[in-house]
Amino acid sequence: MKDVLCSFGNLIAAVAVYWHLINGGWLTNRYQLIAANVGNLALAIFEPIAVVSVTAFWIWRTPSLRRFMSILFVIQILIGAGFLLFFLFFAFTWHPKMM
C-alpha cells in the first residue's frame, strides 16, 4: 500500500508541477542560470527523474528503487509545501491598489 501511495503521489505531483510550468509559459522561455526563476529549472529537471524512478520501480521492484522512490516522495511533499507557503505568503501580503 505504501508503494502505491508513493507512486501515485510522485506521478500526481509531477503532472501538477509540469502543468503549472507549461501554463506559466516557463518551458517556452530560454533557461538562464542567473535568473530569479532558476527554481523552475530545478523542477523541470527533478520531475522527470521522479516519473522515471516510479516506472523503474514498478518494472524491477528492488529495495534500492523503493527507498529512492520514497525519498523522492518526501521531496515532492516538500515542494508542494513550498508552493503552498509561497501562495499563502502572497495571499496574505497582497494589497490591491486603488487608482
C-alpha angles and dihedrals in degrees: 000000000000090000092052091047092050092046096050091042092054094045095046092047092047093051092046094050093047090047089055092045091051095044091046090056093236096126091057094055128083117267115242120179093205094055123104092243097064086121088071089057090054090051092048089054098040100050097060088049089055092050093047091049091053090049092048091049093053090049100046105014097203122164092241091055090047090053092046091049090049091052091049089050090056089049089051089053090051091049090051091048089051092053090048093050091048091050093047092048090052093046094050097043101040116107119185115229118230113217 
